[in-house]
């Protein structure tokens, strides 16, 4: 695959037409675009019949069932892409480009190699040539114990492959990681003239949040582009917050592979800063998720029948660059949510008996002191129809010292099995974030009988093969249940983090599926603005409607309630698979390990 991706546009075009000479002939012989569309639809219909008509005499009926199934999906996608309805919705015609390429009348400067690759792989797919590199398993031809032995060997191979990949990734509980962290922790304490006892006090961490490049530069070595991003953020008053605890996860001598995900989460890039500045200048609404349109009252967000979000605090000890709420996250000293607003929101909850569950999040609500949290949990617990209170927090990752005795007593007081459940929803992105401090906090919560769930955002920095599988294993062994894996969404300022939808689907099918069932309990989802989560493993919930000239796919998402209500659909322009693979290649990743990605739709 790598060889193909590195070809010139001219050679990719030759490959395109050699992959399917019939389509070239159809397009080249068509005098108008409408004729090309008509004859291409007829060709695709004939192909579809040939695959599934047992009386058909063509070679297609002999294709392997797996190839036939993939061909069916590729035909569906290609039909979608050439439909006039989808050209109207996307304001683009991929067929027009193909038609012009066939006649050598296309301006090749206006198309990317990603566009050509998408159609090369589609043409391979519709002709049953997508998986010719796969072998037919030997055990299919065997019987009895021989089948079990051969199959067992194949499963051993899968398991060994997983282990080999996982061994490449860092975990904060590994001895080497612990040693590095201890060394940097000592340096941080010396810099702030603090003691090991101070480190155990979460309020000390809150008083010493790092905001500026000057302080950060004295504690760790920064890369040139990191310095530029931090300076741009500082100059333009874009909030940066890193807790001393989280900083201790960095490599102090410069960015290395085992801390790239840690640094990327909290050090803004120049691109991120410029996008935020542009939004400010244009007075653009950064509320990508449309939360203003789902807020019936201040501090409440509602997208589902029985659960709401309650936001008592609009900052965090640490600000994540890719946060979907970065438009409303303030500096830790600038919170604008008053107790009066929360009282009104709680009154609204009292009056709406349809609500049975409340997710308290923000910002990070555990930034608030214990007395405020006790008041808040007490008031919500008074509401008779509330069965469950979730606390959405990243404290277990960014400041686990916050889980002190006082907070644990509060949790124990309001967690009543059979009456009302308290649970924690947290946000580990990578095994490198799991430390002994985090493990201690998790253990203390679990002793109370309280469940902890993880919501991972699937980003470029944790999307390598089996990287998220390794996170699941570490989480489950540490007492946390994987709950959701979120596809990164289309905000321009978070472009550095975004991954094609096809990659998270591939990860679920080819990697997560290798894990035991109780470890792969997370559900891959796309959080549709205003409407809520759409399950990415369900093809009924989304479809490709266009492939743009730069190789990006446009998807149409159907809301979770599409079978019970005629709700609006949502159109989303994805990341180019070609660009993603070339980025992996630039980062020394073997992209042959991802070659089936083109066939996830």
Secondary structure, DSSP 8 states (H G I E B T S, - for coil): -HHHHTS-HHHHHHHHHHH-HHHHHHHHH-SSHHHHHHHHHHHHHHHHHHHH-TT--SGGGGS-HHHHHHHHHHHHHHHHHH-HHHHHHHT--HHHHHHHHHTT-S-GGGS-HHHHHHHHHHHHHHTT-TTTTS---GGGG--THHHHHHHHHHHHHHHHHHHHHHTTS--TTSHHHHHHHHHHHHHHHHHTT--HHHHT-HHHHHHT-B-SHHHHHHHS---HHHHHHHHHHHHTT----B-HHHHTTS-TTS--GGGHHHHHHHS--HHHHHHHHHHHHTT----TT-GGGG-SBTTEE--SSSEEEEEEES--SS--TT-TTTTT---TT-----HHHHHHHHHHHHH-TT--EEEEEES-GGGS-HHHHHHHHHHHHT-TT--EEEEE--HHHH-GGG--HHHHHHHHHH-BTTTBEEEEEE----GGG--HHHHHHHHHHHTTT--EEEEEEE-GGG-STTHHHHHHHHHHHTT-EEEEEEE----GGGGGG---HHHHHHIIIIIGGGS-TTT---EEEEEETTTEEEETT-GGGEEEEEE-TTS-EEEEE--TTTTTS----EEEE---HHHHHHHHHHTT--GGGGGGGGG--
